[in-house]
Amino acid sequence: ARKTEQTDLPSPRALLKENPYTPTSTLAQAIMDHSPLLTELVVVREWLQETAPLPCGPEATTGYWRFTKLGVMQALRSGGTGKEALVSRMDPDVCARRGEGGRGLAVDDSNYEKNLAMALYACVRAGRMDDAIEMCRKAGQPWRAASIRGARLFQWHDISTETFDEDEEDMDVWSGNRHRRLWKATCIRAALSNNVPEYDRMLYAALAPSYQTAAVLKGACRTWEDHLWAQISIICEERESGEMEKLGGGFWENEMRELEGEGDEEDDESDWVGRVGRALEALKDVAVVEGLGPEHAFNYSQLHIILDKTDMMLENFADALKSGSLPTSSREYAPLCRFFAHLCLYFQMIDVSVPPLATQIILESYLQVLEAAGQRDLIALYAGALGDNAVERYAMFLVSLQLSADTSERRLALTRARDHGLDMDRVAVATAERTIEKAFEDLPRLRGSLPSIITLQPPSTASELLLLRSIEWTTYSETTYPTALEQANVILRYFLGTHTTTMSMISR
């Protein structure tokens, strides 16, 4: 949503002035279009619904409250109350009605009702309202389907100023709830009623999320994603309802109650953004029953992305790497470095700005993880993301190969630099220079007279071999031959100036 270019769309007030009979769904869309944060939250809510577990409906039933019906009929025939304390009526509200003396359904029917309500809640949680409606119909409870359909906003294309496809069917047929405000108030009362079964209360709280029913809705949450979905659903629903109230509800809700004054919409949006931020910040400390908690890297980063605090998130992790508060010996070090490195790269791919220094620290740490794991074929890929430091960083990796790689392996490692967008010649020159510097750090300095060519020479050391083989890096491409010649001259002069005459003969 943040990457979508904002378009100049009519405001809800402008729509009502142009057409007083604008459907509620059109007004709700206009409210969302004029609130960037609301648009973002709706996108997050849709994602949370799409990734929710698929609901599993209860087993098919052979009739409406079959076991309760048999018990009631048996009690009527025998003139008694029956073996169970069953309800005396069969209407859908009998369990919530006072005066039944604590009576309930038969055990099997009660369990079925609970499983059905839980399955319907799972459908609402997953955004599958049509599936929930169909589940109610198959269960022989059309009144539940009607109550769920009440969540839909009133829509009538034929009287809307919106543009639709000409071939779209049913343009003159309206759908949705014309009195959704009344329906929502009823759902809230049902969710707060102690007479309604707990699983039904959770269902109504999910259908019409509000600050009043927040405790009931959060009582149904088990995972961190559930808590995030519940909080965002409440925020979105309350924002839409509040803005609709300011508009007077439109013709279909309140028959054009007088519009409130426009006021300062920018200040109102700013205040609301602050309240939303504080509400979402509270999710950092939420306790979960199942799954990963808010401290997990995925959930932690997800929340910071929603709050638009990605810079702070990456800088905090980079500081943890620098300070050593996340030791390299911990089990979480490598997975966290991998996760945040890919997160930085993904942000760069979609043109989301990231703090350069923090990104460099994170990628450097991940390169060290790859080096320690021996994944040489991936080094060039991630080193290429370091920008100006990419050549030097990959050259450092090639230097670290020292004598462990033969000529073919060195050529292949150098070729990978070109495959991942690095300048192969620059990498070769830098690698040769760093290798010579490393070798000279361990080799003795030239002192005294020139060595004799007659005396027996000691075997070559690893540092001498490393110095000699440093020339290989600049011999794979013709463009680096001049550099190879200069470096060979330096190396030859050094070997001639020491007792390693054998090495000088090899270098020639």
Salt bridges, closest charged atoms under 4 A:
GLU40 OE1 - ARG2 NE 3.11
ASP91 OD2 - ARG97 NH2 2.49
GLU113 OE1 - ARG144 NH2 3.04
ASP130 OD1 - ARG152 NH2 2.06
ASP131 OD2 - ARG128 NH1 3.21
GLU168 OE2 - HIS157 ND1 3.49
ASP200 OD1 - ARG144 NH1 3.16
ASP226 OD1 - ARG125 NE 2.77
GLU237 OE2 - ARG180 NH1 2.92
GLU237 OE2 - LYS184 NZ 3.46
GLU238 OE2 - LYS184 NZ 3.19
GLU243 OE2 - ARG239 NH1 3.45
GLU243 OE2 - LYS246 NZ 3.41
GLU245 OE2 - ARG181 NE 2.65
GLU245 OE1 - ARG257 NH2 3.11
GLU265 OE2 - ARG13 NE 3.94
ASP268 OD2 - ARG239 NH2 3.34
ASP268 OD2 - LYS246 NZ 2.99
GLU269 OE1 - ARG239 NH2 2.94
GLU281 OE1 - LYS284 NZ 2.84
GLU281 OE2 - LYS309 NZ 2.52
GLU290 OE2 - ARG222 NE 2.82
ASP308 OD1 - ARG2 NH1 3.65
GLU364 OE1 - ARG393 NE 2.63
GLU371 OE2 - ARG393 NH2 2.91
GLU392 OE2 - ARG434 NH1 3.10
GLU433 OE1 - ARG434 NH2 3.48
GLU437 OE1 - ARG434 NE 3.10
GLU472 OE1 - ARG410 NH1 3.42
GLU472 OE2 - ARG469 NE 2.93
